Amino acid sequence: MTLPEVEAASASKQRFSTGVDELDRVLGSDDGQFGMVAGAVMLIGGEPGIGKSTLLTQVALELAAERGGGESKTSKKPIMYVCGEESPSQINVRINRILSKRTNTKNSKKEGFSAEKLVFVTATQVETIVAAVEKLNPQLVIVDSIQTVTSGSLTGAAGSVGQVRECAHQLTSVAKKMSVPMFIVGHVTKDGEFAGPKVLEHIVDSVLELSGERTGEVRMLRAIKNRFGATDEVGVFQSTDAGFMSVANPSALFLENHIKPVPGSATVAVVEGTRPLLIEVQALATKSFLAMPRRVGRGVVLSRIQVLSAVLQKHCKLPLESHDIFVSVVGGFTVKEPALDLGIAMALASSVHNKPLPEKTVFIGEVGLLGEIRRVSFLERRIKEAKRLGYTNIISKESHASVLEVLKQLGVG
C-alpha cells in the first residue's frame, strides 16, 4: 500500500496581519503575532447594511497600501476580490469614499494605495474563481458573497443548499491547497442565523459575526467559531465616514455621555474575552396600569430582568410587582455574563426611588436568588480598569455581602 504524501511543518511566519487591529484581535494570536493564518477560510456574516463589505474593503486597502522600506514576498502578491453582489465600479465608489476621508486618521500614515494590487473578479461560477486563485496566487481572497456563487456541476439556483455546500467546499479546498487566506461573506436569516446548510459553518475555519445597531456608530465583531484562536474575544469598531475605526479604549466610548449621576443609571465592569470594559446600564421603573406589568430589556437577557425583579421585591421590599420595568445597556452592547446583575439591581432601585447613585461608583457582581452578592471572574482586572478611568468607589463581593446592604449604604433602599 502506498502511503500518502506527508508534508513537513513549515517554520515560516504563521500569521499575517489584516491591517485592522480589532479584526486581528478576534482572529487570534500565536507567539505575539496577530491576524489570519495562511490557508484559513473565514466566514463573516451580519444583518444587511451592518458593514461586512466595508470592513473587508478596508482589509483589502490595508494590504494593498504601499509601504516604505521594501516589500516582503507576500506583500507583492495581489488581493483578489470576487464581486458577486456589487460591480467593480460600485466597490470603487466605496474605496474612493474611504480614502478621501482618511486625511486625519492613523491610516493616512500609509504611503498610498496601489490599485494594481487589487484585482476584481466578476465571475460567479466557482470553477472560474478557483482557476483565478490558482493563476494569481493572491495574498488574500475576498468572496462577496457565497450566496451568489454557483457550481456548473449542479443545477440548483444560487444560494440553494446544494450550491452553497459545493461552492464552499471548492473554495476551501483551493485556499488550503494554495495556502491563501480567504474571507467569505455569508447572508443571515431574519433570526440572525447564517443562511444555508449548517455544514457551511463546519467547512470553514472561523465564523465571525458583525453586530450592532445600524443607526448607531458602534459595531461588535465576535468569533462564533475559530480553529486558530479563542472565541471569547470581541472587536469594537466605530463607524465613521472613513469606514470602521478600531476602538482601543471601548470604555471611554460607552461612557462618553455619562457626565453626571442621574436616577436609574449605573456603571458596571464586564469582561469581553480578555478585555475589561466599563459600560453604563440604564433602568426605568414606572407605575403600571396593566394586569401583568411589562419587563423589557435591550442588550440584556429578559429572564435576568425577571429574576432580579423578584429578588429585589422579596429581599429588598421594592414594589416592583406594580411597575413596568425597562432595562438597557447603553451603546448597543449585548452582555450575557452575570457580572451585570448588581448594576441592574442598583439601577432599578435608583429609578424606583428617583435617587441617583453616588458619583464615581462602579458595580461588579452576580446576584443570587437569596439576595447575596457573588464573586465573579477576573475581579482584579475589572477593578484595575475602573480605577484607571477614575472610579474610586468599587462595589463588589469584597465590600458587601448582599444587595440590601448596598442599598442601605447608598441611601436608595
Contacts in CASP RR format, 6 or more apart in sequence:
PFRMAT RR
TARGET T0000
AUTHOR 0000-0000-0000
METHOD contacts of the structure
MODEL  1
MTLPEVEAASASKQRFSTGVDELDRVLGSDDGQFGMVAGAVMLIGGEPGI
GKSTLLTQVALELAAERGGGESKTSKKPIMYVCGEESPSQINVRINRILS
KRTNTKNSKKEGFSAEKLVFVTATQVETIVAAVEKLNPQLVIVDSIQTVT
SGSLTGAAGSVGQVRECAHQLTSVAKKMSVPMFIVGHVTKDGEFAGPKVL
EHIVDSVLELSGERTGEVRMLRAIKNRFGATDEVGVFQSTDAGFMSVANP
SALFLENHIKPVPGSATVAVVEGTRPLLIEVQALATKSFLAMPRRVGRGV
VLSRIQVLSAVLQKHCKLPLESHDIFVSVVGGFTVKEPALDLGIAMALAS
SVHNKPLPEKTVFIGEVGLLGEIRRVSFLERRIKEAKRLGYTNIISKESH
ASVLEVLKQLGVG
13 33 0 8 1.000
14 30 0 8 1.000
14 31 0 8 1.000
14 33 0 8 1.000
14 37 0 8 1.000
14 38 0 8 1.000
15 27 0 8 1.000
15 28 0 8 1.000
15 29 0 8 1.000
15 30 0 8 1.000
15 33 0 8 1.000
15 34 0 8 1.000
15 35 0 8 1.000
15 36 0 8 1.000
15 37 0 8 1.000
16 35 0 8 1.000
16 36 0 8 1.000
16 37 0 8 1.000
16 38 0 8 1.000
16 74 0 8 1.000
16 139 0 8 1.000
16 181 0 8 1.000
17 24 0 8 1.000
17 33 0 8 1.000
17 34 0 8 1.000
17 35 0 8 1.000
18 24 0 8 1.000
18 27 0 8 1.000
18 35 0 8 1.000
18 36 0 8 1.000
18 59 0 8 1.000
18 62 0 8 1.000
18 63 0 8 1.000
19 59 0 8 1.000
19 62 0 8 1.000
19 63 0 8 1.000
20 55 0 8 1.000
20 58 0 8 1.000
20 59 0 8 1.000
20 62 0 8 1.000
20 244 0 8 1.000
20 246 0 8 1.000
21 34 0 8 1.000
21 246 0 8 1.000
21 248 0 8 1.000
22 221 0 8 1.000
22 235 0 8 1.000
22 236 0 8 1.000
22 237 0 8 1.000
22 246 0 8 1.000
22 247 0 8 1.000
23 35 0 8 1.000
23 55 0 8 1.000
23 59 0 8 1.000
23 221 0 8 1.000
23 235 0 8 1.000
23 246 0 8 1.000
24 34 0 8 1.000
24 35 0 8 1.000
24 36 0 8 1.000
25 34 0 8 1.000
25 233 0 8 1.000
25 235 0 8 1.000
26 208 0 8 1.000
26 221 0 8 1.000
26 222 0 8 1.000
26 223 0 8 1.000
26 226 0 8 1.000
26 233 0 8 1.000
26 234 0 8 1.000
26 235 0 8 1.000
27 34 0 8 1.000
27 35 0 8 1.000
27 36 0 8 1.000
27 37 0 8 1.000
27 42 0 8 1.000
27 206 0 8 1.000
27 223 0 8 1.000
27 226 0 8 1.000
27 228 0 8 1.000
27 229 0 8 1.000
28 34 0 8 1.000
28 35 0 8 1.000
28 226 0 8 1.000
28 228 0 8 1.000
28 229 0 8 1.000
28 230 0 8 1.000
28 233 0 8 1.000
29 35 0 8 1.000
29 229 0 8 1.000
30 228 0 8 1.000
36 42 0 8 1.000
36 140 0 8 1.000
36 181 0 8 1.000
37 181 0 8 1.000
37 205 0 8 1.000
37 228 0 8 1.000
38 179 0 8 1.000
38 180 0 8 1.000
38 181 0 8 1.000
39 175 0 8 1.000
39 176 0 8 1.000
39 178 0 8 1.000
39 179 0 8 1.000
39 180 0 8 1.000
39 181 0 8 1.000
39 182 0 8 1.000
40 175 0 8 1.000
40 181 0 8 1.000
40 182 0 8 1.000
40 205 0 8 1.000
40 206 0 8 1.000
40 227 0 8 1.000
40 228 0 8 1.000
41 171 0 8 1.000
41 172 0 8 1.000
41 175 0 8 1.000
41 176 0 8 1.000
41 181 0 8 1.000
41 182 0 8 1.000
41 184 0 8 1.000
41 203 0 8 1.000
41 204 0 8 1.000
41 205 0 8 1.000
41 206 0 8 1.000
42 181 0 8 1.000
42 182 0 8 1.000
42 183 0 8 1.000
42 184 0 8 1.000
42 204 0 8 1.000
42 205 0 8 1.000
42 206 0 8 1.000
42 207 0 8 1.000
42 208 0 8 1.000
43 146 0 8 1.000
43 184 0 8 1.000
43 185 0 8 1.000
43 186 0 8 1.000
43 194 0 8 1.000
43 200 0 8 1.000
43 201 0 8 1.000
43 204 0 8 1.000
43 206 0 8 1.000
43 207 0 8 1.000
43 208 0 8 1.000
44 52 0 8 1.000
44 55 0 8 1.000
44 56 0 8 1.000
44 183 0 8 1.000
44 184 0 8 1.000
44 185 0 8 1.000
44 186 0 8 1.000
44 208 0 8 1.000
44 209 0 8 1.000
44 210 0 8 1.000
45 52 0 8 1.000
45 185 0 8 1.000
45 186 0 8 1.000
45 187 0 8 1.000
45 188 0 8 1.000
45 194 0 8 1.000
45 208 0 8 1.000
45 209 0 8 1.000
45 210 0 8 1.000
46 52 0 8 1.000
46 186 0 8 1.000
46 188 0 8 1.000
46 192 0 8 1.000
46 209 0 8 1.000
46 210 0 8 1.000
46 211 0 8 1.000
47 188 0 8 1.000
47 192 0 8 1.000
47 211 0 8 1.000
47 214 0 8 1.000
49 214 0 8 1.000
50 210 0 8 1.000
50 211 0 8 1.000
50 212 0 8 1.000
50 214 0 8 1.000
50 219 0 8 1.000
51 210 0 8 1.000
51 219 0 8 1.000
51 239 0 8 1.000
51 244 0 8 1.000
52 144 0 8 1.000
52 185 0 8 1.000
52 186 0 8 1.000
52 210 0 8 1.000
53 85 0 8 1.000
53 86 0 8 1.000
53 91 0 8 1.000
53 94 0 8 1.000
53 144 0 8 1.000
53 185 0 8 1.000
54 94 0 8 1.000
54 98 0 8 1.000
54 243 0 8 1.000
54 244 0 8 1.000
55 210 0 8 1.000
55 221 0 8 1.000
55 237 0 8 1.000
55 244 0 8 1.000
56 142 0 8 1.000
56 144 0 8 1.000
56 183 0 8 1.000
56 185 0 8 1.000
57 91 0 8 1.000
57 94 0 8 1.000
57 95 0 8 1.000
57 98 0 8 1.000
58 98 0 8 1.000
58 243 0 8 1.000
58 244 0 8 1.000
59 140 0 8 1.000
59 142 0 8 1.000
59 183 0 8 1.000
60 79 0 8 1.000
60 81 0 8 1.000
60 118 0 8 1.000
60 140 0 8 1.000
60 142 0 8 1.000
61 95 0 8 1.000
61 98 0 8 1.000
61 99 0 8 1.000
61 113 0 8 1.000
61 118 0 8 1.000
62 107 0 8 1.000
62 110 0 8 1.000
63 75 0 8 1.000
63 79 0 8 1.000
63 117 0 8 1.000
63 139 0 8 1.000
63 140 0 8 1.000
64 79 0 8 1.000
64 113 0 8 1.000
64 114 0 8 1.000
64 115 0 8 1.000
64 117 0 8 1.000
64 118 0 8 1.000
65 110 0 8 1.000
65 111 0 8 1.000
65 112 0 8 1.000
65 113 0 8 1.000
65 114 0 8 1.000
66 110 0 8 1.000
66 111 0 8 1.000
66 112 0 8 1.000
66 113 0 8 1.000
66 114 0 8 1.000
67 75 0 8 1.000
67 110 0 8 1.000
67 111 0 8 1.000
68 111 0 8 1.000
74 139 0 8 1.000
75 139 0 8 1.000
77 136 0 8 1.000
77 137 0 8 1.000
77 138 0 8 1.000
77 139 0 8 1.000
78 116 0 8 1.000
78 117 0 8 1.000
78 118 0 8 1.000
78 119 0 8 1.000
78 136 0 8 1.000
78 138 0 8 1.000
78 139 0 8 1.000
79 117 0 8 1.000
79 118 0 8 1.000
79 119 0 8 1.000
79 138 0 8 1.000
79 139 0 8 1.000
79 140 0 8 1.000
79 141 0 8 1.000
79 142 0 8 1.000
80 119 0 8 1.000
80 121 0 8 1.000
80 132 0 8 1.000
80 133 0 8 1.000
80 136 0 8 1.000
80 138 0 8 1.000
80 140 0 8 1.000
80 141 0 8 1.000
80 142 0 8 1.000
81 91 0 8 1.000
81 118 0 8 1.000
81 119 0 8 1.000
81 120 0 8 1.000
81 121 0 8 1.000
81 142 0 8 1.000
81 144 0 8 1.000
82 121 0 8 1.000
82 123 0 8 1.000
82 124 0 8 1.000
82 129 0 8 1.000
82 141 0 8 1.000
82 142 0 8 1.000
82 143 0 8 1.000
82 144 0 8 1.000
82 149 0 8 1.000
83 91 0 8 1.000
83 120 0 8 1.000
83 121 0 8 1.000
83 122 0 8 1.000
83 144 0 8 1.000
84 122 0 8 1.000
84 124 0 8 1.000
84 143 0 8 1.000
84 144 0 8 1.000
84 145 0 8 1.000
84 148 0 8 1.000
84 149 0 8 1.000
85 144 0 8 1.000
85 145 0 8 1.000
85 148 0 8 1.000
86 144 0 8 1.000
87 122 0 8 1.000
88 120 0 8 1.000
88 122 0 8 1.000
91 120 0 8 1.000
95 113 0 8 1.000
97 241 0 8 1.000
98 242 0 8 1.000
98 243 0 8 1.000
99 113 0 8 1.000
101 240 0 8 1.000
101 241 0 8 1.000
101 242 0 8 1.000
101 243 0 8 1.000
102 108 0 8 1.000
102 242 0 8 1.000
105 242 0 8 1.000
105 245 0 8 1.000
107 242 0 8 1.000
119 136 0 8 1.000
119 138 0 8 1.000
121 128 0 8 1.000
121 129 0 8 1.000
121 132 0 8 1.000
123 129 0 8 1.000
123 132 0 8 1.000
124 148 0 8 1.000
124 149 0 8 1.000
124 150 0 8 1.000
124 158 0 8 1.000
125 149 0 8 1.000
125 150 0 8 1.000
125 151 0 8 1.000
125 152 0 8 1.000
126 149 0 8 1.000
126 150 0 8 1.000
126 151 0 8 1.000
126 152 0 8 1.000
126 166 0 8 1.000
126 167 0 8 1.000
126 170 0 8 1.000
126 171 0 8 1.000
127 151 0 8 1.000
127 152 0 8 1.000
127 170 0 8 1.000
129 143 0 8 1.000
129 149 0 8 1.000
129 171 0 8 1.000
130 170 0 8 1.000
130 171 0 8 1.000
130 173 0 8 1.000
130 174 0 8 1.000
133 141 0 8 1.000
133 174 0 8 1.000
133 175 0 8 1.000
133 178 0 8 1.000
133 180 0 8 1.000
134 174 0 8 1.000
134 177 0 8 1.000
134 178 0 8 1.000
137 178 0 8 1.000
137 180 0 8 1.000
138 180 0 8 1.000
139 180 0 8 1.000
139 181 0 8 1.000
140 180 0 8 1.000
140 181 0 8 1.000
140 182 0 8 1.000
140 183 0 8 1.000
141 171 0 8 1.000
141 175 0 8 1.000
141 180 0 8 1.000
141 181 0 8 1.000
141 182 0 8 1.000
141 183 0 8 1.000
142 182 0 8 1.000
142 183 0 8 1.000
142 185 0 8 1.000
143 149 0 8 1.000
143 171 0 8 1.000
143 182 0 8 1.000
143 183 0 8 1.000
143 184 0 8 1.000
143 185 0 8 1.000
144 185 0 8 1.000
145 184 0 8 1.000
145 185 0 8 1.000
145 186 0 8 1.000
145 187 0 8 1.000
146 159 0 8 1.000
146 164 0 8 1.000
146 167 0 8 1.000
146 168 0 8 1.000
146 171 0 8 1.000
146 184 0 8 1.000
146 185 0 8 1.000
146 186 0 8 1.000
146 200 0 8 1.000
147 158 0 8 1.000
147 159 0 8 1.000
147 164 0 8 1.000
147 186 0 8 1.000
147 187 0 8 1.000
147 195 0 8 1.000
147 196 0 8 1.000
148 158 0 8 1.000
148 159 0 8 1.000
149 158 0 8 1.000
149 163 0 8 1.000
149 167 0 8 1.000
149 171 0 8 1.000
150 156 0 8 1.000
150 157 0 8 1.000
150 158 0 8 1.000
150 159 0 8 1.000
150 163 0 8 1.000
150 167 0 8 1.000
151 163 0 8 1.000
151 166 0 8 1.000
151 167 0 8 1.000
151 170 0 8 1.000
153 166 0 8 1.000
154 162 0 8 1.000
154 163 0 8 1.000
154 166 0 8 1.000
156 162 0 8 1.000
156 163 0 8 1.000
157 163 0 8 1.000
159 195 0 8 1.000
159 196 0 8 1.000
161 196 0 8 1.000
161 197 0 8 1.000
162 197 0 8 1.000
164 195 0 8 1.000
164 196 0 8 1.000
164 197 0 8 1.000
164 200 0 8 1.000
165 197 0 8 1.000
165 199 0 8 1.000
165 200 0 8 1.000
165 203 0 8 1.000
168 184 0 8 1.000
168 200 0 8 1.000
168 203 0 8 1.000
168 204 0 8 1.000
169 203 0 8 1.000
171 182 0 8 1.000
171 184 0 8 1.000
172 182 0 8 1.000
172 203 0 8 1.000
172 204 0 8 1.000
174 180 0 8 1.000
175 181 0 8 1.000
175 182 0 8 1.000
184 204 0 8 1.000
186 194 0 8 1.000
186 195 0 8 1.000
187 194 0 8 1.000
187 195 0 8 1.000
188 194 0 8 1.000
188 195 0 8 1.000
189 195 0 8 1.000
194 200 0 8 1.000
194 201 0 8 1.000
194 207 0 8 1.000
201 207 0 8 1.000
201 224 0 8 1.000
201 225 0 8 1.000
204 225 0 8 1.000
205 225 0 8 1.000
205 226 0 8 1.000
205 227 0 8 1.000
205 228 0 8 1.000
206 223 0 8 1.000
206 225 0 8 1.000
206 226 0 8 1.000
206 227 0 8 1.000
206 228 0 8 1.000
207 223 0 8 1.000
207 224 0 8 1.000
207 225 0 8 1.000
207 226 0 8 1.000
208 221 0 8 1.000
208 222 0 8 1.000
208 223 0 8 1.000
208 224 0 8 1.000
209 221 0 8 1.000
209 222 0 8 1.000
209 223 0 8 1.000
209 224 0 8 1.000
210 219 0 8 1.000
210 220 0 8 1.000
210 221 0 8 1.000
211 219 0 8 1.000
211 220 0 8 1.000
211 221 0 8 1.000
211 222 0 8 1.000
211 334 0 8 1.000
212 218 0 8 1.000
212 219 0 8 1.000
212 220 0 8 1.000
212 332 0 8 1.000
213 331 0 8 1.000
213 332 0 8 1.000
216 239 0 8 1.000
216 331 0 8 1.000
216 332 0 8 1.000
217 238 0 8 1.000
217 239 0 8 1.000
217 240 0 8 1.000
218 236 0 8 1.000
218 237 0 8 1.000
218 238 0 8 1.000
218 239 0 8 1.000
218 247 0 8 1.000
218 253 0 8 1.000
218 254 0 8 1.000
218 331 0 8 1.000
218 332 0 8 1.000
218 333 0 8 1.000
219 236 0 8 1.000
219 237 0 8 1.000
219 238 0 8 1.000
219 239 0 8 1.000
219 244 0 8 1.000
220 234 0 8 1.000
220 235 0 8 1.000
220 236 0 8 1.000
220 237 0 8 1.000
220 333 0 8 1.000
220 334 0 8 1.000
221 234 0 8 1.000
221 235 0 8 1.000
221 236 0 8 1.000
221 237 0 8 1.000
222 231 0 8 1.000
222 233 0 8 1.000
222 234 0 8 1.000
222 235 0 8 1.000
223 229 0 8 1.000
223 230 0 8 1.000
223 231 0 8 1.000
223 233 0 8 1.000
224 231 0 8 1.000
225 231 0 8 1.000
230 273 0 8 1.000
232 272 0 8 1.000
232 273 0 8 1.000
232 274 0 8 1.000
233 272 0 8 1.000
233 273 0 8 1.000
233 274 0 8 1.000
233 275 0 8 1.000
234 272 0 8 1.000
234 273 0 8 1.000
234 275 0 8 1.000
235 246 0 8 1.000
235 247 0 8 1.000
236 246 0 8 1.000
236 247 0 8 1.000
236 250 0 8 1.000
236 253 0 8 1.000
237 244 0 8 1.000
237 245 0 8 1.000
237 246 0 8 1.000
237 247 0 8 1.000
238 244 0 8 1.000
238 245 0 8 1.000
238 247 0 8 1.000
238 253 0 8 1.000
247 253 0 8 1.000
250 275 0 8 1.000
250 277 0 8 1.000
251 276 0 8 1.000
251 277 0 8 1.000
251 278 0 8 1.000
251 279 0 8 1.000
251 385 0 8 1.000
251 389 0 8 1.000
252 389 0 8 1.000
254 277 0 8 1.000
254 278 0 8 1.000
254 279 0 8 1.000
254 280 0 8 1.000
254 330 0 8 1.000
254 331 0 8 1.000
254 333 0 8 1.000
255 267 0 8 1.000
255 278 0 8 1.000
255 279 0 8 1.000
255 280 0 8 1.000
255 389 0 8 1.000
257 330 0 8 1.000
258 265 0 8 1.000
258 267 0 8 1.000
258 280 0 8 1.000
258 330 0 8 1.000
260 359 0 8 1.000
261 356 0 8 1.000
261 357 0 8 1.000
261 358 0 8 1.000
261 359 0 8 1.000
262 356 0 8 1.000
263 350 0 8 1.000
263 351 0 8 1.000
263 353 0 8 1.000
263 354 0 8 1.000
263 355 0 8 1.000
263 356 0 8 1.000
264 282 0 8 1.000
264 283 0 8 1.000
264 284 0 8 1.000
264 347 0 8 1.000
264 348 0 8 1.000
264 350 0 8 1.000
264 351 0 8 1.000
264 356 0 8 1.000
264 357 0 8 1.000
265 280 0 8 1.000
265 281 0 8 1.000
265 282 0 8 1.000
265 283 0 8 1.000
265 347 0 8 1.000
265 350 0 8 1.000
265 356 0 8 1.000
265 357 0 8 1.000
266 280 0 8 1.000
266 281 0 8 1.000
266 283 0 8 1.000
266 343 0 8 1.000
266 344 0 8 1.000
266 346 0 8 1.000
266 347 0 8 1.000
266 350 0 8 1.000
266 357 0 8 1.000
266 361 0 8 1.000
266 363 0 8 1.000
267 278 0 8 1.000
267 279 0 8 1.000
267 280 0 8 1.000
267 281 0 8 1.000
267 343 0 8 1.000
267 361 0 8 1.000
267 362 0 8 1.000
267 363 0 8 1.000
267 391 0 8 1.000
268 278 0 8 1.000
268 279 0 8 1.000
268 280 0 8 1.000
268 281 0 8 1.000
268 339 0 8 1.000
268 340 0 8 1.000
268 342 0 8 1.000
268 343 0 8 1.000
268 362 0 8 1.000
268 363 0 8 1.000
268 364 0 8 1.000
269 276 0 8 1.000
269 277 0 8 1.000
269 278 0 8 1.000
269 339 0 8 1.000
269 362 0 8 1.000
269 363 0 8 1.000
269 364 0 8 1.000
269 382 0 8 1.000
269 383 0 8 1.000
269 385 0 8 1.000
269 386 0 8 1.000
270 276 0 8 1.000
270 277 0 8 1.000
270 279 0 8 1.000
270 335 0 8 1.000
270 337 0 8 1.000
270 339 0 8 1.000
270 340 0 8 1.000
270 382 0 8 1.000
271 277 0 8 1.000
271 337 0 8 1.000
271 339 0 8 1.000
271 377 0 8 1.000
271 378 0 8 1.000
271 381 0 8 1.000
271 382 0 8 1.000
276 378 0 8 1.000
276 381 0 8 1.000
276 382 0 8 1.000
276 384 0 8 1.000
276 385 0 8 1.000
277 333 0 8 1.000
277 385 0 8 1.000
278 362 0 8 1.000
278 385 0 8 1.000
278 386 0 8 1.000
278 389 0 8 1.000
278 391 0 8 1.000
279 329 0 8 1.000
279 330 0 8 1.000
279 331 0 8 1.000
279 333 0 8 1.000
279 335 0 8 1.000
280 329 0 8 1.000
280 330 0 8 1.000
281 300 0 8 1.000
281 327 0 8 1.000
281 328 0 8 1.000
281 329 0 8 1.000
281 330 0 8 1.000
281 340 0 8 1.000
281 343 0 8 1.000
281 344 0 8 1.000
281 347 0 8 1.000
282 327 0 8 1.000
282 328 0 8 1.000
282 330 0 8 1.000
282 347 0 8 1.000
283 325 0 8 1.000
283 326 0 8 1.000
283 327 0 8 1.000
283 328 0 8 1.000
283 344 0 8 1.000
283 347 0 8 1.000
283 348 0 8 1.000
283 350 0 8 1.000
283 351 0 8 1.000
284 325 0 8 1.000
284 326 0 8 1.000
284 327 0 8 1.000
284 351 0 8 1.000
285 320 0 8 1.000
285 323 0 8 1.000
285 324 0 8 1.000
285 325 0 8 1.000
285 326 0 8 1.000
285 348 0 8 1.000
285 351 0 8 1.000
285 352 0 8 1.000
286 323 0 8 1.000
286 324 0 8 1.000
287 322 0 8 1.000
287 323 0 8 1.000
287 324 0 8 1.000
288 294 0 8 1.000
288 322 0 8 1.000
288 323 0 8 1.000
288 324 0 8 1.000
290 324 0 8 1.000
293 320 0 8 1.000
293 321 0 8 1.000
293 322 0 8 1.000
293 323 0 8 1.000
293 324 0 8 1.000
293 325 0 8 1.000
294 324 0 8 1.000
294 325 0 8 1.000
294 326 0 8 1.000
295 302 0 8 1.000
295 305 0 8 1.000
295 306 0 8 1.000
295 309 0 8 1.000
295 324 0 8 1.000
295 325 0 8 1.000
296 302 0 8 1.000
296 305 0 8 1.000
296 324 0 8 1.000
296 325 0 8 1.000
296 326 0 8 1.000
296 327 0 8 1.000
297 305 0 8 1.000
297 326 0 8 1.000
297 327 0 8 1.000
297 328 0 8 1.000
298 327 0 8 1.000
298 328 0 8 1.000
298 329 0 8 1.000
298 332 0 8 1.000
299 328 0 8 1.000
299 329 0 8 1.000
299 332 0 8 1.000
299 333 0 8 1.000
299 334 0 8 1.000
299 335 0 8 1.000
300 327 0 8 1.000
300 328 0 8 1.000
300 329 0 8 1.000
300 334 0 8 1.000
300 335 0 8 1.000
300 340 0 8 1.000
300 344 0 8 1.000
301 336 0 8 1.000
304 340 0 8 1.000
304 341 0 8 1.000
304 344 0 8 1.000
305 325 0 8 1.000
305 327 0 8 1.000
305 344 0 8 1.000
307 369 0 8 1.000
308 341 0 8 1.000
308 344 0 8 1.000
308 345 0 8 1.000
308 348 0 8 1.000
308 367 0 8 1.000
309 320 0 8 1.000
309 325 0 8 1.000
309 348 0 8 1.000
311 345 0 8 1.000
311 367 0 8 1.000
311 368 0 8 1.000
311 369 0 8 1.000
311 371 0 8 1.000
311 403 0 8 1.000
312 318 0 8 1.000
312 320 0 8 1.000
312 345 0 8 1.000
312 348 0 8 1.000
312 349 0 8 1.000
312 403 0 8 1.000
313 319 0 8 1.000
313 320 0 8 1.000
313 321 0 8 1.000
315 370 0 8 1.000
315 371 0 8 1.000
315 402 0 8 1.000
315 403 0 8 1.000
315 404 0 8 1.000
316 349 0 8 1.000
316 371 0 8 1.000
316 403 0 8 1.000
316 404 0 8 1.000
316 407 0 8 1.000
316 413 0 8 1.000
318 348 0 8 1.000
318 349 0 8 1.000
318 352 0 8 1.000
318 413 0 8 1.000
319 352 0 8 1.000
320 348 0 8 1.000
320 352 0 8 1.000
323 352 0 8 1.000
325 348 0 8 1.000
327 344 0 8 1.000
327 347 0 8 1.000
327 348 0 8 1.000
329 335 0 8 1.000
329 340 0 8 1.000
337 376 0 8 1.000
338 365 0 8 1.000
338 366 0 8 1.000
338 367 0 8 1.000
338 374 0 8 1.000
338 376 0 8 1.000
339 364 0 8 1.000
339 365 0 8 1.000
339 366 0 8 1.000
339 376 0 8 1.000
339 382 0 8 1.000
341 365 0 8 1.000
341 366 0 8 1.000
341 367 0 8 1.000
341 368 0 8 1.000
342 363 0 8 1.000
342 364 0 8 1.000
342 365 0 8 1.000
342 366 0 8 1.000
342 367 0 8 1.000
342 373 0 8 1.000
342 395 0 8 1.000
342 396 0 8 1.000
342 403 0 8 1.000
342 406 0 8 1.000
343 363 0 8 1.000
343 365 0 8 1.000
345 367 0 8 1.000
345 403 0 8 1.000
346 357 0 8 1.000
346 363 0 8 1.000
346 395 0 8 1.000
346 406 0 8 1.000
346 407 0 8 1.000
346 410 0 8 1.000
346 412 0 8 1.000
347 357 0 8 1.000
349 407 0 8 1.000
349 412 0 8 1.000
349 413 0 8 1.000
350 356 0 8 1.000
350 357 0 8 1.000
350 412 0 8 1.000
353 412 0 8 1.000
353 413 0 8 1.000
355 411 0 8 1.000
355 412 0 8 1.000
357 410 0 8 1.000
357 412 0 8 1.000
358 393 0 8 1.000
358 410 0 8 1.000
360 390 0 8 1.000
360 391 0 8 1.000
360 392 0 8 1.000
360 393 0 8 1.000
361 391 0 8 1.000
361 393 0 8 1.000
361 394 0 8 1.000
361 395 0 8 1.000
361 410 0 8 1.000
362 386 0 8 1.000
362 391 0 8 1.000
362 393 0 8 1.000
362 394 0 8 1.000
362 395 0 8 1.000
363 395 0 8 1.000
363 396 0 8 1.000
364 376 0 8 1.000
364 379 0 8 1.000
364 382 0 8 1.000
364 383 0 8 1.000
364 386 0 8 1.000
364 394 0 8 1.000
364 395 0 8 1.000
364 396 0 8 1.000
365 373 0 8 1.000
365 374 0 8 1.000
365 375 0 8 1.000
365 376 0 8 1.000
365 396 0 8 1.000
365 397 0 8 1.000
366 373 0 8 1.000
366 374 0 8 1.000
366 375 0 8 1.000
366 376 0 8 1.000
367 373 0 8 1.000
367 374 0 8 1.000
367 403 0 8 1.000
368 374 0 8 1.000
371 402 0 8 1.000
371 403 0 8 1.000
371 404 0 8 1.000
372 401 0 8 1.000
372 402 0 8 1.000
372 403 0 8 1.000
373 396 0 8 1.000
373 397 0 8 1.000
373 400 0 8 1.000
373 401 0 8 1.000
373 402 0 8 1.000
373 403 0 8 1.000
373 406 0 8 1.000
374 397 0 8 1.000
375 396 0 8 1.000
375 397 0 8 1.000
375 398 0 8 1.000
376 382 0 8 1.000
376 396 0 8 1.000
376 397 0 8 1.000
379 396 0 8 1.000
379 397 0 8 1.000
379 398 0 8 1.000
383 394 0 8 1.000
383 396 0 8 1.000
386 394 0 8 1.000
387 394 0 8 1.000
395 406 0 8 1.000
400 406 0 8 1.000
400 409 0 8 1.000
404 413 0 8 1.000
407 413 0 8 1.000
END
